Amino acid sequence: MRVVANIGPAEDKDGGQLKAYIDQLKQEVRDLGKLDGVISPSIYDTAQLLRFEPPANPDDVEKLVDWLLRQQQPDGGWGGEEGSDSLPRHVPTLAAVLALHEKAPESRKAQAQAAVSRGIGFLRWTAKVWRRDSAGSLPDDIPVAAELTLPLLLSDKTTQRLLKMLPRRSRRLRALLKPVRRLLGRSRGPFKMPQRPLVSQRNFNAVHALGARRKRLITGMLYMASRSSEGRAPMHTWEAWDKKAGLSFWLARSLMPWPIGLGARAMSLGLWPAKLGLWPVKMGLWLYLKKRGPMPGVEGMDAMDVMDGSGGIGHSPVATAVWLRALRELKNRKLLWRLLDKQRFQRLEQSATDFLERSSKATLTSIPGAVPTVWPINRFEQTWALFGLYVMGLLKEGPVMEAARPQLDELRQVLNKNKGLGMSDHFVCDGDITATTVSLMVDTGRSHPLDRVILDRFMRGQHFITYDYELQPSVTTTAHATLAFALVGRDTSHLVGLLLGWQDPEGYWRGDKWHKSWLYTTAQVMIALAWAEKKRLLRADGQDALRRGLKALLDAQHPGGGWGFTRVSTLAETAYAVQALYALKDLPLFDTVKETVGKEDIKTALRRAARWMTAQEAHEADLRRASGEKYSIHKEKYWIGKELYCPYRVDRVFELSALVALQSDPELRSTP
């Protein structure tokens, strides 16, 4: 990657400003990984925690209710700005409606019920976005596990009562009752027609079908996951599992006596349908107890021991809260309670409680019970923030590299130890973070012979996966794999072919499952293709895709100089675009005068971006000082989890690294 010339204190009139940016950037880099990552609070997780594991202090409950009320948008929804795409907003909106309806204290009842009414109105008028025709499918950029969490919330009895929804299996009830009603009259009580629903279940046929497919995959993974102590993707959605499937998973833990494990495995593999009951598991328990008697304290006999090394369930606060409630209710199940080690039970309970408290601190809200959508994320935070420095050429020399060196050394050690990298040391390694870390290691002189082998771990045919059993590949994961393959000298033709096929006619790359903004997706692909071009691995069709992508990116720049996938420019999205332009501006491909867009067009766009970003950063700095918050109080949430979220340090490093590079580049400081 191109090295930015002299990023020490500048001698021009903006030298003091540049030095301030560098100092802020160095501090953010040093802080990477602290608190195991900092991240915006999640409406869905916080609302569900309020329902299932509320704070013991009534004042904290009131603070959570007030926080949920403040997050509601003027259109009645939660989880995004008014007028934004409503598809990722239904899960947080439904969760908030249920929490406010069930848990609002008397002092907030009237305000909460008004908010609930507006939320129901939002759901009523936007539910059709989930409707697809018989040949259609849901987009790839729906929230993580929406196919499980949305049906879970829709099936709640309170939801069906509030929305006047018929159960899915009773859709034909109205049609069946029509002739009876006509025969007996409208006033006959037992045959009274159900009230017309405010929201029809037909809107959600596609998401229910996708959820059924996901549950089949989870069922096939249960026994495999039970053999590992690290967090895995299925565990991240533990709260949405079928209860019987969840119980069979608990009982399939490693070291279970064979009668119990055999029955649980029969259920997890689908050999015994869950709807017929838990008889295989119960018979296994009966056989074991008859032969051995009660065995409290036997290692591995804890039916609830699905906790990973973070102290939570699947790095999910809501899954941990629901699990904690189930753990406490386990005392009422006498047969299972006889098998539990009582001291271990207390340790598990305390560990889950501590996990929720620590995850709440990571949101920086100072509100007990306000939790993020995923946590811990320290390795993700380190890798992605350093990748922002790498793309802007700040990992070669200078004071920023001095701050980043310990972080890079630590990632190298973990990569070698685990043969990959996940969002934390306690979560399964994923292809996206691993490929990006390999790129960082190679470019900073920390390459290792293992790197080529590590990348092969995530190849499935022609695809590079993020996690096993995923339903669709990721555009950005494929882009990061392309970059890593190019840097280690591997053939990238199959991956480049996939990227070219995903480019739309306008020149953009959209619809990634890990990020909502097309600017991020497009930038990551263009960075990868630019490196493939530098390594002379790109053919004519790939070069043409770069040209079209560059033209689309330049055309999308707003008149003020910023970028945003809505009409409003944002610092983070402008930084994404600047990263892509930096990767392209030194390519010989854009030297010739025959090109539709060339280097001068790129430099002009970067100069405009520099002016806009400088002014916007000054404005947001004033907002931060006024609010006393370290990060902007209205920070955009474009990263996709169970709902949209913002990893504060990652986006902040992206913004500051773009500002530092733009202001320290002598070619861009001159007037065009």
Buried (B, 14 or more C-beta within 10 A) or exposed (E): BBEBEEBEEBEEEBBEBBBBBBEBBBEBBBBBBEBBBBBBBBBBBBBBBBBBBBBEEEEBBBBBBBBBBEBBBEBBBBBBBEEBBBBBBBBBBBBBBBBBBBBBEEEBEEBBEEBBEBBBBBBBBBBEBBBBEEEEEBBBBBBBBBBBBBBBBBEBEEBBEBBEBBEBEEEEEBEEBEEEBEEEEEEEEEBEEEEEBBBBBBBBBBBBBBBEEBBEBBBBBBBBBBEEEBBBBBBBBBBBBBEBBBBBBBBBBEEBBEBBBBBBBBBBBEEBEBEEEBEBBBBBBBBBBEEEEEBBEBEEBBBBBBBBEBBBBBBBBBBBBBBBBBBEEBEEBEEBBEBBBEEBBEEBBEBBBEBBEBBBBBBBBEBBBBBBBBBBBBBBBBBBBBBBBBBBBBBBBBBBBEBBEEBBEBBBEBBEEBEBBBBBBBBBBBBBBBBBBBBBBBBBEBBBEBBBEBBEEBBEEEBBBBBBBBEEBBBBBBBBBBBBBBBBEBEBBBBBBBBBEBBEEEBBBBBBBBBBBBBBBBBBBBBBBBBBBBEEBBBEEBBEBBBBBBBBBBEBBBEBBBBBBEEEBBBBBBBBBBBBBBBBBBBEBBEEEEBEBBBEBBBBBBBBBBEBBBEBBEEBEEEEEEEEBEBBEEBBBBBBBBBBBBBBBBBBBBBBBBBBBBBBBEEBBEEE
